[in-house]
Amino acid sequence: MSQHDEQRRKLLGRLNRRLAYTAPLLALVAGGGVLQASAGDDAAMADVTSPSDASLMLASNHTEGAAEAQGEAEGEAQGEAEGEAEGGDSAAVARPEGYSPAYSETGDNPQQMLARGEALYYDTSLSSNGLACANCHGSNGQDMGYNSTFEQPFPHRVAMGAHQFGMSAVHADEMVQICMVVPMAAEPLEWGGEALTSLAAYVVEVQKRVAGEPHDL
């Protein structure tokens, strides 16, 4: 290998490590075949003068970036799986001792309460990540994202409650709290507060709708 080829190989290797998708746009100057990069690399790039060198470099960067992205995705998926296996603190989402809900889990809740619950169902300000209940569970009566167990009256089994908090069955207000803490990445709502009470009452009616039963929505 000639000295020039060796120098070029080392240069390309160094640039492959430094240039990624967050680097400034790379461009070939028409006719001259000169590759331009970010400030600080100009002197080193002087020896890279052919389009074939540029193509090699861009292909290498693409491969490296794709591998990094795949690794990050696999890491996130593994982390989520481990989080489910480890579980969470059920005290954050389970009814506290002595708590008595201000809504009825069999229905017949006031229409004003249901209207407030419906408004909160679409309220993204409840979360820390821009989600609302409707993002996961549908809107305008187009219910989605519920397991078959949701067709059973409350309390019933909820997958997130079982997998992440060890709860064999949950009430409607506990389901709301689970959704607040996990997918919506927020703090639990105040137990007995208007927001939790209204949302839970609304979820009771959604459960009836999903089950094909008469409801007040």
Protein Blocks (a to p, Z undefined) as FASTA:
>chain_A
ZZklmmmmmmmmmmmmmpcfkbccddddehjlpacddehjlmmmmmmmbfklmmmmmmmm
mmmmmmmmmmmmmmmmmmmmmmmmnopafklmgccehiacfbdfkbjiafklmmmmmmmm
mmmklpmnopafklmnogehiaghiafklmpccddddfklmmmnopabdcfklmmmmmmm
mmnopacddehiaklmmmmmmmmmmmmmmnopacfZZ
